[in-house]
Amino acid sequence: MKFSCRVATGTSVIADTLVLFIPQSDKIDSPRLKQADKATSGALTTLVTSGEFVGKDGEVGVIHHPTGCRAKRLVLAGSGEKKKLTADSIRRAAGTLSRHKAITTAPRLAVVLEGFEAAGFAQAAVEGLV
């Protein structure tokens, strides 16, 4: 497995599958999520307001062929409560994703860590995925 790190705007990344880690919430309130929601023509808001995906620890949501994204799939990884968010939360969420078909069948995967700049979050995401 080959890993590389690049800085780019989340929805502009070219990949088969794009992963967003999302803390638990009943609304789209951060600039990062608002951008993803706009790029998917409101699909993220639809998932959250319906209760189908709210970012609980271990929760996974998939948006296929999101409009406004260059990826074929947008995978949402629930990372639990914002107040309790740590590198271990990201590691657990990535570990859950590592067993999901949208991840295991993706020839090219991109993980967006915007909003998770604390030390160790990128390393934790990689450790969880492998």
N, C-alpha and C positions, 0 to 999 in steps of 0.2 A: 504494500500500500504506500502510495506516495503522497506527501503532504506539502503544501506550499502556503505561504501567507501573503496576502495582497490587501491593499487598502482600496476600497471602492464603495460606492453607494449601493446599498443592499439590493434594490430592485433592478439595478443596471448590470448586475453580475450575470455572466453567461455561464450557465450550468444546467444540468439535467434536473437537479433538485436543489432548491434553496431552502435552508433551515433558518427559522427565526425562533429564538428562545423568548418565551413570553411569560412574565410573572402573572400570578393570579389576579384577575380584575373582572368587574362586570361591565367595563366600558373601555373604549379605545381612547386613552388619554395622553400617552407620550408622543412626542413629535415623530419618533421612529415608527410607532404603530400607526399613527395617522398617515404617514407617507405610504406604508405598506397597504393600508386600507384604501387609500386613494388609487394606488397602482393596481389594486385588484377590483376596482369598481364597487367597493363596499362589501366584498365577500367576507372580509375579516369581521366587520360589524355584524353581519348576518349570523356568523358562527357564534359570536360572543353574546349577542342579544337573545338568541334562541336557546342559549345555555348548552349548546352542543360542544363548545370549547370555551373554557374560562381561564385556562392557564394553571390548573391544579397540577401538583407534582405528579408526574407520570402520564399526564394526559397528552395525546397526540391528535392533531388535526391535519388534514391534507386538503389543499385546494388544487385541483387539476387544471392545467392550462390557464393560469391566472392572466387575465388581460393586464397589460401594462408592466408585466414582468418578462424577462428574457428566459426564465426557467420554465421547464415543462410542468414542474410541481413546486408548490410552496408548502413546506412542511412546518407546522407550528408545534413547538415543544413546550409543554407546560413546565415551568420551573418553580412553582409553588408561591408562597406568600412573599411579597416584596420585602417586608420587614425582616424576614428570615433568610433572604437570598445570600448564598455563599458560593464559593467555587465548588463545594460539594453538591450543591443544588444543581449546578450546571452539569457536573460529572454524572449525577444520577439521571438527569433528563437526557443527556447524550447516550448514556448506557441503554436507556429505554429505546431511544431511536435506533441504536445499532442493531436491534432485532426487528425493526419495522421494514416491511417489503419495499416501501418507497426509498429507503436508504440503501438496503442491501443490493438492490438492482440498479442503482444509479451509477453510470460510468463516471460521471463528474458531479461532485457534491460541493456546494458552497455553504459555509456556515457564517451567518451574520452575527457578530458580537457587539455591534453598536449598542451602547447603553450598558454594556458589561465590561467596562474598561479596568476594573479592579485587577490588581496583580493576581495572576494564576487562573483567571477565567478561561483564557485561550487554551492553556495547557490542560485544564480540567475538561474542556470540551473534547479535545483530541483523545485524552485518556479514556473518556467515556465511550467514544466512538470505536476505539480499538479494543 
